[in-house]
Structure formats: C-alpha cells, structure tokens
Amino acid sequence: MKDYDELVHIPMSSGLSQSYASASTLAQDYKGRVIVIDNHRISVTLKDSIYDAIVLRNAGKSGAEIKEYLEKTAHDSSIYIAVDTMKYLKKGGRVTPAAAMIGTILKLKPILQIHGERLDKYALARGSAKAKEILKSALKNDLETVYAKYVENGEMAISVAYTDNKEEGLAFAEELKTMFPNVPLRFCDPLSLSVACHIGTGALGVTCTRILK
C-alpha cells in the first residue's frame, strides 16, 4: 500500500470458503483502499475474472468500478467436473462408504457442478467416455440457452481443468475446440488445489464463463 493507491483482492467464492469474509474484515483497516470482491468463482473461472480485472485496470477503472463489474457478472459462469474416483468424496463425507463401494464396482463417475455458491451433484456416468459426453452436453446446453446472448456478443469463453491428467485435459480441450469453433477456449489448467483436494486425481472439468470482449 506504500506504492499503490488501491488494492483489489478477488478470493474464491464466499459460498465455498470463508476467505471472502476474512479478507473483508481485514480490509476495514485500510479505509477503503483495499477492495474485496465476492466474485462467486473458483479455479479457471476465477482466473478469467482476474484477467478481466487487469483489462479494466488498464482502461483506467477504479477499484470500485472493477468490483461493480465483477460482482454484476459473477454468476455468468458454469463449472462441470467428472470425478474419477469416489475415494475422496467418501473421505469428505459427500458420499457414504456404501455408495462409494457400489460406485467403484459399477465404474460410476459422479459429475459435479459449481454455479457460484456450492459444489453439487449433477449426474452419474458409467465410465469415462460417457462422463465426457455428459460434460460436453452440459456445456452445449448452457451455451445455447442461459448464455446464448453472451455467445452471440462474443462474451463467452470455455476452459478445461484437470487433476494430475494433463494429457487427457489437453486432448479434451482439442475436442471442445472442434465442437465449439465460435467460442474461444481460454485455458487448459490444473484444477485449483482447493477443489482438487476434495475430489482427487483423474478429474476432468469444463467451464464456460462470461468475459470482457
């Protein structure tokens, strides 16, 4: 704060962590010079928001104006994640040991979704190939319905996230480029540790996010 007039801090969604609440409390000591934004995003969708914040800063926008834009567009984003193993969901209490055992025997892959506030179950897939089809279908549905106007305006981007399976993530990203040629693929990154530690290795996720042109 000795070198800058303002500091903008964008923690992970308040629906998934207490980081926002903690940062907001600490920011009170800086008399409005530290702006904490509840962007309701995480992982690569939060990375999109950081890039947007940089664009806004370079355009001369104030911290308050950046906060207004990122909170206004916070929920214009979807994440779907195919989980490879139920081991960590069981450890975290998200599925019972019996359900985890049955799911493992039947080779069921849970599909989870994050829309800002929560990590919820979206679907179950039998095998990795089916899981990928569900991910692509969910993404296609969002782009053609709830986010259709942003796609038309060139304000949507898609990304891929993975845990410890980079080659699979890169290959899936190429599939999405072919499937959605009019929507740019922005990132293919490791899933953030704050999510990955709950779902384990081998996970594969897709996102669509509203971005600045």
N, C-alpha and C positions, 0 to 999 in steps of 0.2 A: 504493500500500500504506500510505500515511500516513492515509488516510481510511476504509479498509475492512479488516475482519478477514481476509477471504479473497477470492481472485480465481479465477474459473472460466474456463478457456480451452478452446474447442472448435475445434481446427483441422480441416482436411479429412482424410479417411480416410488412415490410415497406409499403406494399400495403394496409394494414388495419389500420395503425396508424402512427403518427409522432414520435413514441418512438425511432425508429432507428435513425432518423435524429437528434433528440435532443441529444441522447447519443453519437453519432459520433462527434458532435460539442464539447461536454463537454470532451470527451476523448482526444482531442487535447492538453489539459493542462497537460497531463501525459506522453508526449514524447514517445509514442509508447508502454507504459506499460499497457494501457487499450485497449483491442482488442474488438471491437463491431462487431457482426456477423449479417448479414442480412440473416437469415435462411428461410425466407418466410413461416413460420409455426406459428401455434397458438394452444392453448389448449393441448390436449393429444399428438398431433404430435410434438409440441414444447417440451413437456416432454420427448419424445423419443430422441430428439436431445440433451437434457441436459444429459441424461444417456449415450449417445454416447460420449459426450464431456468428461465425467468423465472417461470412458474407455480409451479414447485417452490420457488424462492427466496421468492416472495411468501407461500407456505404455511409458511415458516419452516424449510425443509430446509437442511441444511448442504451445503457443497461436496462432501463425501464422499458424502452421500446422493444428490445430483444426479448425481455421477459413476457411482454404482452403478446408478441407473435408466437413464441414457442409454447405458451400456455393455451393460446387460442387454437393452435393446430395439434396439440398434444395427442389427442385421441384419433388422429387421422393416420393410423398405423395398425398393422396386424402382424403377429408372430405365430407361426405353427412349427412345432418341433416333434419329430418322430424319435421316440426313445428306444434305444437298442436293448436295454436290459432293465428289468424291474427291481434289480438289487438295491439301488439307491433310493428309489421311491418307497420301497419297503422299509429301509432303514430310517427314512424321514417320516414314516407314518402315513404316507399318502396312499398306500395300498396295504392291505392286510397280508400277512405271510401266506395264507391260503390262496389268496388271489394271485400273489406273485408266483407261487409254485405252479398253479394252473396255467397262468400266462406263459411261463417258461416252457412248460410241457407242450402247449399248443402253438408255441412260437408267435405269441401275440405281441405286437408293438403298439404301445399307447401313443396316441397323437395328442399333444398338449397344445393349448393356445394361450397367448397373453394378449389381452386388449387393455393395456394400461394398468389395471388395478390388481389382477390376480393371475395365477398360473392354474388353469383349469383343464380338465379332460375334454377333448374334442371328439375323438373317435378311437377305435381299436382296429388294427390291421393285422392280418395274418401273413407275416413275412415282410422282408424289406422292400420287395418290389411293389407290393400293394400299398405299403406305407408311403412310398414316393408318389404313387398315383394319387393318394388322398391329399398329400401336401400340394401337389400341382392343381388338383381340383379346387381345394380351398382357396388357393391364391387366385386362380382364374375367376372364381365366384366373386371374391372381394373386388377385383379389378374391374369386373363387368357390371357390378351393382353399386355397392356403397361408395366406391371410389371412382366410378366411371367418369364423372365430370373432371376430376383431377387428372385422370389419364388423358382425357381429351385436351386438357390445357397444358400437358407436358409437365405436370407437377408431381408425378409418382415415380418412384424407383423401387426396384426389388433387390434383395440381397440374400446371401446364403450364409448360414453359420453352422459350425460343426464342432464336435469334441473328439480330438485325437484321431481324426479320419480325414486328413486334408485332401488326399487324392479323390476320395468319394465326394467330398464337398466341391472340388473343382470340376469334376465330371458332371455333377448335378447342376452346377452353375451353367455349364455349356448347354445342357438340356433346356434350362429356363430361357437362355438367350434365344434359342431356336423357337421355343414355344411362345415367347412374348417379345417379338422383334421391335415393337414400338414402345416398349418400356425399358429404360436403361437398367442394367444390372450394375449396382454401385460397388458392393463389397462382397468378398468371399472370405470371411474371417473366422477365427476360433470363437466359439460361443463364450461369452463372459463367464469368468470363474464363479461369480455369484449365482448363476443359473446352472452351470455345468456341475457344480458340486452336489446339486440335488438330483441330477438325472444320470450322471455317469458318462462313460466313454461311448463312442459309437453313435452319438445322437446327431441328427441332421435336421436343420431348421431352415425355413424360408420366411422372408418378411416382405411386406410392401409398405412403403412409407411416403407420405406427402413431403415434398422437398421444395425449396425455392427454385425457381427457374434459373 
